[in-house]
Amino acid sequence: MKARTALLSSLLLIPCSLAAQPTCRQASATAVEHTRAFTIYTVSLPTRPRPLVAKAFVPNAGSPGAAFVFSLSTLVGSDDPSVRVQMMPVATELATQGRPTIVLQRELTWPEVAKSVGHLQAEVLCAEQWLAAHAIVRPDDWAFVGPHEDLPTFEQLLAAGGSSSMTFAWGYPIAGPDDYGNTELVIHDRSLPVARLLVFNQVIEPLPLI
């Protein structure tokens, strides 16, 4: 059982990685909501064969914050579709606490693992690149929430020229084939408490990426 994971460089580089495209940093975005604590943007990430939509929560505060990238927006029980865990409330709470967050519009299932798992590393890194360019982030404190198989690789990070904006990272794996423990907790509780993410971060020693 894989309870915890850190961003590793053991996966193979995806050919024609979208992460190498500088257009990720300048992807089209529209502000859709302003609050006292943060601004929400709809971001159109330049992915193939069609753009991938994401929601970005950018704190209004001027101090750097730990950044979060969610590679899913909804987790659905494949045995009971009435079980739907939304990631947007988590992103809202993180942003309220001053933590820049971006959420890919993507539905994943459990215990049946969605076929898209393992095919979005480039898109996840593209989202990271946009957030790094448009929010004040702490480069030594990035978190990736979603299937372990969708974590971007070290090679992709270097290809994207993003090693200055992300020097450490960790992951909270859910909805992947080996992510049983965390995913079962989320499905059972029908929520992903922010406190769980933050405690998880405290017990992980991030790995250096440069």
C-alpha positions as CSV (number, residue, x, y, z in Angstrom):
1,M,0.0,0.0,0.0
2,K,1.4,3.4,-1.0
3,A,0.4,5.8,1.7
4,R,2.8,8.6,0.9
5,T,4.9,9.6,-2.1
6,A,7.3,12.3,-3.1
7,L,7.9,13.6,-6.6
8,L,10.5,11.3,-8.1
9,S,12.4,11.2,-11.4
10,S,12.0,7.5,-12.1
11,L,9.3,7.8,-14.8
12,L,10.1,8.0,-18.5
13,L,10.0,11.3,-20.4
14,I,6.9,11.6,-22.5
15,P,7.7,12.2,-26.2
16,C,6.6,15.6,-27.5
17,S,5.9,16.8,-23.9
18,L,3.6,19.7,-23.7
19,A,5.5,20.9,-20.7
20,A,8.2,22.1,-22.9
21,Q,5.9,24.7,-24.5
22,P,6.4,28.2,-23.0
23,T,2.8,28.8,-24.0
24,C,1.7,27.2,-20.7
25,R,2.9,30.2,-18.8
26,Q,0.9,32.6,-21.1
27,A,-2.2,30.4,-21.4
28,S,-5.4,32.3,-21.7
29,A,-7.1,33.0,-18.4
30,T,-10.2,34.9,-17.3
31,A,-10.9,36.2,-13.8
32,V,-14.3,34.9,-12.9
33,E,-14.6,35.7,-9.2
34,H,-12.9,38.1,-6.7
35,T,-12.9,37.7,-3.0
36,R,-11.1,39.4,-0.2
37,A,-8.6,36.6,0.1
38,F,-8.2,35.4,-3.5
39,T,-9.1,35.6,-7.2
40,I,-10.5,32.7,-9.2
41,Y,-9.4,32.3,-12.8
42,T,-10.6,30.0,-15.6
43,V,-7.5,28.9,-17.4
44,S,-7.4,27.3,-20.9
45,L,-4.3,25.1,-20.9
46,P,-2.8,24.6,-24.4
47,T,-3.1,20.8,-24.5
48,R,-3.8,18.5,-27.4
49,P,-6.2,17.6,-29.1
50,R,-8.2,20.4,-27.4
51,P,-7.5,22.8,-24.6
52,L,-7.9,21.6,-21.0
53,V,-9.8,23.8,-18.6
54,A,-8.5,24.4,-15.1
55,K,-9.6,26.6,-12.2
56,A,-6.9,28.6,-10.5
57,F,-7.2,30.2,-7.1
58,V,-4.6,32.9,-6.7
59,P,-4.3,34.6,-3.2
60,N,-4.4,38.4,-3.2
61,A,-1.7,38.5,-0.5
62,G,1.8,39.5,-1.5
63,S,3.7,36.9,0.5
64,P,4.8,33.6,-1.1
65,G,2.6,30.5,-0.4
66,A,2.9,26.8,-0.7
67,A,1.4,25.8,-4.0
68,F,-1.0,23.0,-4.9
69,V,-1.8,21.3,-8.2
70,F,-4.9,19.0,-8.4
71,S,-5.0,16.7,-11.4
72,L,-8.7,16.0,-10.7
73,S,-11.7,18.1,-9.9
74,T,-14.1,15.3,-8.8
75,L,-13.6,11.8,-7.5
76,V,-16.6,9.5,-8.1
77,G,-17.3,6.1,-6.6
78,S,-17.5,3.6,-9.5
79,D,-19.5,1.2,-7.3
80,D,-21.8,4.0,-6.1
81,P,-21.9,7.1,-8.4
82,S,-23.8,9.0,-5.7
83,V,-20.5,9.3,-4.0
84,R,-18.9,12.4,-5.5
85,V,-16.0,14.2,-3.8
86,Q,-15.4,17.7,-5.1
87,M,-11.9,19.3,-5.0
88,M,-13.1,22.9,-5.5
89,P,-14.0,23.4,-1.8
90,V,-10.5,22.1,-0.9
91,A,-8.9,24.6,-3.3
92,T,-11.1,27.4,-1.9
93,E,-9.9,26.7,1.6
94,L,-6.3,26.4,0.6
95,A,-6.5,29.8,-1.2
96,T,-8.1,31.4,1.8
97,Q,-5.1,30.3,3.8
98,G,-2.8,32.0,1.2
99,R,-1.9,28.9,-0.8
100,P,-2.0,29.2,-4.6
101,T,-3.9,26.3,-6.1
102,I,-4.9,25.1,-9.6
103,V,-7.4,22.3,-10.3
104,L,-7.7,20.5,-13.6
105,Q,-11.3,19.9,-14.7
106,R,-11.2,16.1,-14.7
107,E,-13.4,13.4,-13.2
108,L,-11.7,10.2,-11.9
109,T,-13.3,7.1,-10.4
110,W,-12.6,4.6,-7.6
111,P,-12.1,1.7,-7.1
112,E,-12.3,1.4,-10.9
113,V,-9.3,3.5,-12.1
114,A,-10.0,5.9,-14.9
115,K,-8.3,5.1,-18.2
116,S,-6.9,8.6,-18.3
117,V,-4.7,7.9,-15.3
118,G,-1.0,8.0,-16.3
119,H,-1.5,10.1,-19.4
120,L,-1.6,13.6,-18.0
121,Q,1.9,14.3,-16.7
122,A,2.5,17.0,-19.3
123,E,-0.8,18.7,-18.6
124,V,-0.2,18.7,-14.9
125,L,3.2,20.3,-15.4
126,C,1.6,22.8,-17.8
127,A,-0.8,23.8,-15.0
128,E,2.1,24.1,-12.6
129,Q,3.9,26.4,-15.1
130,W,0.9,28.7,-15.3
131,L,0.5,28.9,-11.6
132,A,4.2,29.6,-11.1
133,A,3.9,32.5,-13.5
134,H,0.8,34.1,-12.2
135,A,0.9,33.5,-8.4
136,I,3.5,34.3,-5.7
137,V,4.6,30.8,-4.8
138,R,7.2,29.2,-2.6
139,P,9.5,27.2,-5.0
140,D,10.5,24.8,-2.2
141,D,6.9,23.8,-1.3
142,W,4.8,22.4,-4.2
143,A,2.2,19.7,-3.7
144,F,0.6,17.5,-6.4
145,V,-2.8,15.9,-5.5
146,G,-4.0,13.1,-7.8
147,P,-2.8,9.8,-9.2
148,H,0.9,9.1,-8.6
149,E,1.2,8.1,-12.3
150,D,0.2,11.7,-13.3
151,L,3.1,13.4,-11.4
152,P,5.3,15.3,-13.8
153,T,8.8,13.9,-14.2
154,F,12.1,15.6,-13.4
155,E,13.0,15.5,-17.1
156,Q,9.7,17.3,-17.9
157,L,10.5,20.0,-15.4
158,L,13.9,20.6,-16.9
159,A,12.4,20.6,-20.4
160,A,9.9,23.2,-19.3
161,G,12.7,25.4,-17.8
162,G,10.8,25.4,-14.5
163,S,13.6,24.3,-12.1
164,S,13.8,27.9,-10.8
165,S,10.1,28.0,-9.9
166,M,9.9,24.5,-8.4
167,T,12.9,23.3,-6.3
168,F,11.0,20.9,-4.0
169,A,7.8,18.9,-4.4
170,W,5.7,16.2,-2.7
171,G,2.6,14.4,-3.6
172,Y,-0.7,13.3,-2.0
173,P,-1.6,10.3,-4.3
174,I,-5.3,9.5,-4.8
175,A,-7.2,7.7,-7.6
176,G,-4.3,5.8,-9.1
177,P,-4.0,2.0,-9.1
178,D,-1.6,1.9,-6.1
179,D,-3.1,4.8,-4.2
180,Y,-5.5,2.6,-2.1
181,G,-5.0,4.1,1.4
182,N,-5.5,7.7,0.7
183,T,-8.3,7.2,-1.8
184,E,-10.3,4.9,0.5
185,L,-10.1,7.6,3.2
186,V,-11.4,10.2,0.7
187,I,-14.2,8.0,-0.5
188,H,-15.2,6.9,3.0
189,D,-15.3,10.4,4.3
190,R,-16.7,11.8,1.1
191,S,-14.3,14.7,1.5
192,L,-10.6,15.6,1.4
193,P,-10.0,17.8,4.5
194,V,-7.4,20.5,4.1
195,A,-6.0,19.5,7.5
196,R,-5.1,16.1,6.2
197,L,-3.2,17.6,3.3
198,L,-1.2,19.9,5.5
199,V,-0.4,17.2,8.1
200,F,0.7,14.9,5.3
201,N,3.0,17.6,4.0
202,Q,4.6,18.0,7.5
203,V,5.6,14.4,7.7
204,I,7.1,14.3,4.2
205,E,10.6,15.4,3.6
206,P,10.5,17.0,0.1
207,L,13.0,15.8,-2.5
208,P,15.3,18.3,-4.2
209,L,14.6,18.8,-7.9
210,I,17.8,20.7,-8.6
